[in-house]
């Protein structure tokens, strides 16, 4: 499992394969009556969009930190594992990465209530549509899944902020 996580951290190709397979499975579940070629096309389209977004995001972060994508993955791993680098150049790169990520998270935090509101409206709308159609099982499961997703987002955000703040504190000169 550890090697799979490391592979997914470092390889955009591995991430693309995972997104493609997940997209294929979801397309097969949602569009059961369509031809499997349509599933593959939809999954390929979603994978292309996800990989393009990921590549732009990684390129922007690597440029801000002053390293390549592989070095960026290694710096992120050090932050996750609370490993404070001893090399002055690496310390400076980690400081820039922490500052960049904290800035992004603070800017994105302004939009979090709106995102939660939109998710709540979607869940309530699905529940109302399900009640009107007479089927409450799927809308109820969807609403519960939406609540679980929102709690997961809050938990992951808090965890990431804690790690980044810890690293920023650890990198400060004594």
Secondary structure, 3 states (H helix, E strand, C coil): CHHHHHHHHHCHHHHHHHHHHHHHHHHHHHCCCCCHHHHHHHHHHHHHHHHHHHHHHHHHHHHHHCCCHHHHHHHHHHHHCCCCCCCHHHHHHHHHHHHHHHHHHHHHHHHHHHHHHHHHHHHHHHHHHHHHHCCCHHHHHHHHHHHHHHHHHHHHHHHHHHHHHHHHHHHCCC
